[in-house]
């Protein structure tokens, strides 16, 4: 039974004593994930020469250039700045362009250096100086304009994207915001050949951001000079995974499978919350929650007392105060899975009356996982039937 409410997705799995499973493990053919960038300095690079554009993710410090269609940049869902990119939006109205309310969470990549993901901008080409009257500029330089062409989002929120710069004197200069729609004004200009700014994401999820670059090859020699002979690059998609669940999906699927309507082949999104990508009867979010693979037919029950992955085990236990059901399941430790909660519940009916379990016992498995044992609050002596389930909720 699956329900969606209040911007959260809830998947429930009931595991009963008479359930039997035939487990097969089969790798899906052709499965290939993209390259994940998590702690690295790279640049969105737009190079022009010989009448052609080359668009890559430029590797700094000797790292190789990468194809943007095969790369996902990861924003960690931990507190900014030391551990990740999750920050709190200031209350001032100047931050409305972020697309979240005052004092709400927002995820960012900073303009200033960070040892985590730090993507900048890079251009190469013989571009001309020209005067640009955009009120954010108003001077002459060899500008390259990066235009926002589209934002495609897979997640539970609104998926707004923004770019801004920190200026001298504490001034914030907004360049791009999708929260109020995309217009020609959603563009970032830089002229140094290499620059950094702030990237903002309103919600966890996967973002495909489409950019194009434009510049002028000469000017009219006026005062101020006007640009002539414009050149504009093709539209190029770049992918960003914000949060643990988005990163997990990106580690299994190609970037273009993570969001709907790829700009190249218009392929549908594969990695939907309810999708059963490996056809083993377990939905994607439950695979994430119970340490199963979304690209292997590896559906199985957890081995009580020693297992590290598998669907929850529900069984009778006579050692408790009366004969009671016991649920044992693996759980992502809270630090490694913000926004994911588990609810072990018991009932005498599949339709209603679900109550929380009691006497939780937790055993660590590793840095990411722990094994949890929960007891039914009701003994089975006076009941004709008892059922157990684990309800998983992703915010």
C-alpha positions as CSV (number, residue, x, y, z in Angstrom):
1,X,0.0,0.0,0.0
2,X,1.5,3.3,-1.0
3,X,0.2,6.8,0.0
4,X,1.4,10.3,-0.7
5,X,0.6,13.2,1.5
6,X,1.9,16.6,2.8
7,X,4.9,16.6,0.5
8,X,6.1,13.3,1.9
9,X,6.1,9.8,0.3
10,X,5.2,6.9,2.5
11,X,5.7,3.3,1.5
12,X,4.4,0.5,3.6
13,X,5.4,-3.1,3.6
14,X,3.5,-5.8,5.6
15,X,5.5,-9.0,6.1
16,X,3.6,-11.9,7.5
17,X,4.5,-15.3,9.0
18,X,3.2,-17.4,6.1
19,X,5.1,-15.3,3.5
20,X,7.6,-17.3,1.5
21,X,10.1,-15.8,-0.9
22,X,11.9,-17.3,-3.9
23,X,15.1,-15.2,-4.0
24,X,17.1,-14.8,-7.2
25,X,20.0,-12.5,-7.8
26,X,20.3,-11.3,-11.4
27,X,22.3,-8.2,-12.5
28,X,20.4,-6.2,-15.0
29,X,22.3,-5.9,-18.3
30,X,23.8,-2.6,-19.4
31,X,23.4,-0.9,-16.0
32,X,26.0,1.9,-15.7
33,X,26.0,4.8,-13.3
34,X,27.5,8.2,-14.0
35,X,30.7,9.6,-12.3
36,X,29.8,11.2,-8.9
37,X,31.7,14.3,-7.9
38,X,31.6,15.0,-4.2
39,X,34.9,16.5,-2.9
40,X,36.6,18.1,-5.8
41,X,37.3,21.5,-7.5
42,X,35.9,21.4,-11.1
43,X,34.6,24.0,-13.6
44,X,31.7,24.2,-16.0
45,X,33.9,24.9,-19.0
46,X,32.7,26.4,-22.3
47,X,35.6,26.6,-24.9
48,X,35.3,28.2,-28.2
49,X,37.8,27.8,-31.1
50,X,37.8,27.2,-34.8
51,X,34.1,28.0,-35.0
52,X,33.1,25.2,-32.6
53,X,32.2,25.0,-28.9
54,X,33.5,22.3,-26.6
55,X,31.6,21.9,-23.3
56,X,33.1,19.8,-20.5
57,X,33.5,19.6,-16.8
58,X,37.0,20.8,-16.5
59,X,39.2,18.9,-13.9
60,X,41.5,21.1,-11.9
61,X,44.6,20.0,-10.1
62,X,45.5,17.5,-12.8
63,X,42.1,15.8,-12.9
64,X,40.8,14.9,-16.4
65,X,38.0,16.6,-18.2
66,X,34.6,14.9,-18.0
67,X,31.5,14.7,-20.2
68,X,28.7,16.6,-18.4
69,X,26.2,13.9,-19.6
70,X,28.0,11.3,-17.6
71,X,28.6,13.2,-14.4
72,X,26.5,14.0,-11.3
73,X,27.7,16.6,-8.8
74,X,26.7,15.8,-5.3
75,X,25.6,18.3,-2.6
76,X,25.8,16.6,0.9
77,X,22.8,16.9,3.2
78,X,24.7,17.9,6.3
79,X,25.2,21.3,8.0
80,X,27.0,24.0,6.1
81,X,29.8,24.8,5.8
82,X,32.0,22.2,7.5
83,X,30.1,19.0,6.7
84,X,27.8,19.7,3.8
85,X,25.5,22.2,2.0
86,X,22.4,22.4,4.2
87,X,21.9,26.0,5.5
88,X,19.1,28.1,6.9
89,X,17.6,30.8,4.8
90,X,18.0,34.3,6.4
91,X,14.7,36.1,7.2
92,X,15.4,39.2,5.1
93,X,13.3,39.6,2.0
94,X,16.4,39.9,-0.2
95,X,16.6,36.1,-0.1
96,X,13.2,35.4,-1.5
97,X,14.8,34.4,-4.8
98,X,16.0,31.2,-3.2
99,X,12.4,29.8,-3.4
100,X,12.1,28.8,0.2
101,X,10.6,30.6,3.2
102,X,12.4,32.5,5.9
103,X,14.3,30.2,8.3
104,X,13.7,27.2,6.1
105,X,16.4,24.8,4.9
106,X,18.2,25.5,1.6
107,X,21.1,23.6,0.1
108,X,24.0,25.5,-1.4
109,X,27.5,25.3,-3.0
110,X,29.5,28.3,-1.8
111,X,31.4,30.9,-3.8
112,X,34.3,30.7,-1.4
113,X,36.5,27.7,-1.3
114,X,35.2,24.5,0.2
115,X,36.9,21.1,0.4
116,X,33.6,19.6,-0.6
117,X,32.2,20.0,-4.1
118,X,33.4,23.3,-5.5
119,X,32.3,23.9,-9.1
120,X,33.3,27.1,-10.9
121,X,33.1,28.5,-14.4
122,X,35.7,28.6,-17.1
123,X,35.8,29.9,-20.6
124,X,38.4,29.8,-23.3
125,X,38.3,31.7,-26.6
126,X,39.3,35.0,-28.3
127,X,36.3,37.0,-27.2
128,X,35.9,40.8,-27.6
129,X,35.4,43.5,-25.1
130,X,32.0,45.2,-25.2
131,X,29.8,47.4,-23.0
132,X,26.8,45.6,-21.4
133,X,24.0,47.8,-20.1
134,X,22.6,45.1,-17.8
135,X,22.0,46.9,-14.5
136,X,24.1,44.3,-12.8
137,X,27.1,45.2,-15.0
138,X,27.2,48.6,-16.7
139,X,30.9,48.5,-17.8
140,X,33.1,47.2,-20.6
141,X,34.8,43.8,-20.5
142,X,35.2,40.5,-22.3
143,X,32.0,39.1,-20.9
144,X,30.8,35.6,-21.4
145,X,27.1,35.2,-20.7
146,X,25.9,31.9,-19.1
147,X,22.1,31.7,-19.7
148,X,19.7,29.5,-17.8
149,X,17.8,27.5,-20.4
150,X,15.9,25.1,-18.2
151,X,15.5,23.4,-14.8
152,X,14.2,19.8,-14.5
153,X,13.7,18.4,-11.1
154,X,13.0,15.0,-9.5
155,X,12.1,15.1,-5.8
156,X,9.3,15.9,-3.3
157,X,9.7,19.7,-3.2
158,X,9.5,22.5,-5.7
159,X,13.0,22.2,-7.1
160,X,14.0,25.9,-7.4
161,X,17.5,26.7,-8.5
162,X,19.5,30.0,-8.1
163,X,22.9,31.6,-8.6
164,X,24.2,34.7,-6.8
165,X,27.5,36.4,-6.0
166,X,28.9,37.9,-2.8
167,X,30.1,41.4,-3.6
168,X,32.4,43.8,-1.7
169,X,30.6,45.4,1.2
170,X,28.3,42.5,1.9
171,X,26.2,43.1,-1.2
172,X,24.4,40.1,-2.7
173,X,24.0,40.1,-6.5
174,X,21.3,37.8,-7.8
175,X,22.0,36.3,-11.2
176,X,19.6,33.4,-11.7
177,X,16.4,32.3,-9.9
178,X,13.9,29.8,-11.3
179,X,11.4,30.5,-8.4
180,X,9.7,33.3,-10.4
181,X,10.0,31.6,-13.8
182,X,12.9,31.6,-16.3
183,X,13.4,34.7,-18.4
184,X,16.3,36.3,-20.4
185,X,17.4,38.0,-17.1
186,X,18.3,34.6,-15.7
187,X,22.0,34.8,-16.7
188,X,25.4,35.0,-15.1
189,X,28.2,37.2,-16.6
190,X,31.9,36.8,-16.0
191,X,35.0,38.1,-17.7
192,X,38.0,36.6,-16.0
193,X,38.1,33.3,-17.8
194,X,37.6,31.6,-14.4
195,X,35.1,32.5,-11.7
196,X,33.0,31.1,-8.8
197,X,29.6,32.0,-7.4
198,X,27.0,30.5,-5.1
199,X,24.5,27.8,-6.3
200,X,21.3,27.3,-4.4
201,X,18.8,24.4,-4.4
202,X,15.4,24.7,-2.6
203,X,14.9,21.0,-1.9
204,X,16.7,17.6,-1.9
205,X,16.4,15.7,-5.2
206,X,18.0,15.5,-8.6
207,X,18.3,18.6,-10.7
208,X,19.2,18.8,-14.4
209,X,20.2,22.4,-15.2
210,X,20.5,23.5,-18.8
211,X,22.9,26.3,-19.7
212,X,24.1,28.0,-22.9
213,X,27.1,30.4,-23.2
214,X,27.3,33.4,-25.5
215,X,29.9,36.1,-26.3
216,X,31.0,38.4,-29.1
217,X,34.0,37.9,-31.3
218,X,34.5,41.6,-32.1
219,X,33.1,45.1,-31.4
220,X,32.3,48.2,-33.4
221,X,35.1,50.3,-31.9
222,X,32.7,52.8,-30.4
223,X,32.8,54.5,-27.1
224,X,31.5,52.5,-25.4
225,X,32.0,49.6,-27.7
226,X,29.1,47.5,-28.9
227,X,29.6,43.8,-29.5
228,X,29.3,42.3,-33.0
229,X,29.7,38.8,-34.4
230,X,27.9,37.0,-31.6
231,X,28.5,33.3,-31.0
232,X,26.2,31.1,-28.8
233,X,26.9,27.6,-27.7
234,X,24.5,24.6,-27.8
235,X,22.4,24.0,-24.7
236,X,24.2,21.7,-22.3
237,X,22.8,19.8,-19.3
238,X,24.6,19.5,-16.0
239,X,23.3,17.2,-13.2
240,X,23.3,17.8,-9.5
241,X,22.2,15.3,-6.7
242,X,21.1,17.1,-3.5
243,X,20.8,14.8,-0.5
244,X,21.5,11.2,0.4
245,X,18.6,9.6,-1.5
246,X,19.4,11.5,-4.7
247,X,23.1,10.5,-4.3
248,X,22.2,6.9,-3.8
249,X,20.1,6.9,-7.0
250,X,22.8,8.5,-8.9
251,X,25.3,5.8,-7.8
252,X,23.2,3.2,-9.7
253,X,21.6,5.0,-12.7
254,X,22.9,7.0,-15.6
255,X,22.3,10.8,-15.1
256,X,19.7,11.0,-17.9
257,X,17.6,8.3,-16.2
258,X,17.3,10.4,-13.0
259,X,14.9,13.0,-14.3
260,X,12.1,13.0,-16.9
261,X,12.4,14.3,-20.5
262,X,16.2,14.2,-21.1
263,X,17.1,17.0,-23.4
264,X,19.0,14.6,-25.7
265,X,16.7,11.5,-26.1
266,X,13.5,12.6,-24.2
267,X,13.7,9.4,-22.2
268,X,11.3,8.9,-19.2
269,X,12.6,8.9,-15.7
270,X,13.6,5.5,-14.5
271,X,14.4,6.2,-10.9
272,X,10.9,7.0,-9.7
273,X,10.0,6.5,-6.0
274,X,7.6,3.7,-6.6
275,X,9.4,2.1,-9.6
276,X,10.7,-1.5,-9.4
277,X,13.7,-1.0,-11.6
278,X,15.0,-4.5,-11.1
279,X,11.6,-6.2,-11.2
280,X,12.1,-8.1,-7.9
281,X,8.9,-6.8,-6.3
282,X,10.5,-4.2,-4.1
283,X,10.0,-0.5,-4.9
284,X,12.9,1.9,-5.2
285,X,12.5,3.7,-1.9
286,X,12.2,0.4,0.0
287,X,15.4,-0.8,-1.7
288,X,17.1,2.3,-0.4
289,X,15.6,1.9,3.1
290,X,16.5,-1.8,3.6
291,X,20.0,-1.9,2.0
292,X,19.0,-3.7,-1.2
293,X,20.2,-3.0,-4.8
294,X,17.9,-1.3,-7.3
295,X,19.7,-3.0,-10.2
296,X,19.8,-6.6,-8.9
297,X,16.9,-9.0,-8.3
298,X,18.0,-9.5,-4.7
299,X,14.7,-9.3,-2.8
300,X,15.0,-11.4,0.4
301,X,14.1,-11.4,4.1
302,X,16.6,-10.1,6.7
303,X,18.3,-12.9,8.7
304,X,17.5,-12.1,12.3
305,X,20.4,-11.4,14.6
306,X,23.0,-11.2,11.9
307,X,21.7,-9.9,8.6
308,X,22.8,-6.5,7.1
309,X,20.3,-6.2,4.3
310,X,16.8,-7.5,3.4
311,X,13.1,-6.8,4.0
312,X,11.9,-6.8,7.6
313,X,11.6,-10.1,9.4
314,X,8.4,-10.7,11.3
315,X,8.1,-13.7,13.6
316,X,6.7,-15.0,16.9
317,X,8.9,-14.8,20.1
318,X,7.9,-16.9,23.2
319,X,10.7,-15.4,25.3
320,X,8.9,-12.1,25.8
321,X,6.0,-11.6,28.3
322,X,3.6,-13.7,26.5
323,X,3.7,-14.8,22.9
324,X,4.3,-11.7,20.8
325,X,5.3,-10.7,17.3
326,X,8.8,-9.3,16.9
327,X,9.9,-7.2,13.9
328,X,13.6,-7.1,13.1
329,X,14.9,-4.8,10.3
330,X,17.9,-2.8,9.1
331,X,17.8,1.0,9.4
332,X,20.0,3.7,8.0
333,X,21.6,5.5,10.9
334,X,20.2,9.0,11.2
335,X,23.4,10.8,10.3
336,X,23.7,8.9,7.0
337,X,20.0,9.4,6.0
338,X,18.5,12.8,6.9
339,X,14.8,12.9,6.1
340,X,14.3,9.2,6.2
341,X,12.2,7.7,9.1
342,X,11.1,4.2,9.9
343,X,7.9,3.3,11.8
344,X,7.6,-0.4,13.0
345,X,3.9,-1.0,13.7
346,X,1.5,-3.8,14.7
347,X,-2.2,-4.4,14.3
348,X,-5.0,-7.0,14.5
349,X,-6.3,-5.8,11.1
350,X,-4.7,-4.9,7.8
351,X,-7.1,-2.0,7.4
352,X,-6.6,0.0,10.6
353,X,-5.5,0.0,14.2
354,X,-1.7,0.1,13.6
355,X,0.2,0.9,16.7
356,X,3.9,1.6,17.4
357,X,6.1,-1.2,18.6
358,X,7.8,-1.2,22.0
359,X,11.1,-2.3,23.6
360,X,13.4,-1.2,20.7
361,X,16.8,-2.8,20.7
362,X,19.5,-1.4,18.3
363,X,22.7,-3.1,17.2
364,X,25.2,-1.3,15.0
365,X,26.1,-3.0,11.7
366,X,28.6,-0.4,10.3
367,X,28.9,3.3,9.9
368,X,25.8,3.5,7.7
369,X,23.5,0.8,9.0
370,X,22.0,-0.6,12.3
371,X,19.8,-3.5,13.0
372,X,16.6,-2.8,15.0
373,X,14.4,-5.2,17.0
374,X,10.9,-4.1,18.1
375,X,8.3,-6.0,20.1
376,X,4.5,-6.0,19.6
377,X,2.9,-4.3,22.6
378,X,0.0,-6.8,22.5
379,X,0.4,-10.5,23.3
380,X,-1.3,-12.8,20.8
381,X,-3.2,-15.0,23.4
382,X,-6.5,-13.2,23.0
383,X,-6.1,-12.2,19.3
384,X,-7.2,-14.2,16.3
385,X,-4.5,-12.6,14.2
386,X,-1.6,-10.1,14.5
387,X,0.2,-8.3,11.8
388,X,3.5,-6.4,11.6
389,X,4.9,-3.9,9.2
390,X,7.6,-1.2,8.8
391,X,6.4,2.0,7.3
392,X,9.1,4.1,5.7
393,X,8.7,7.9,5.2
394,X,10.9,10.1,3.1
395,X,10.5,13.9,3.6
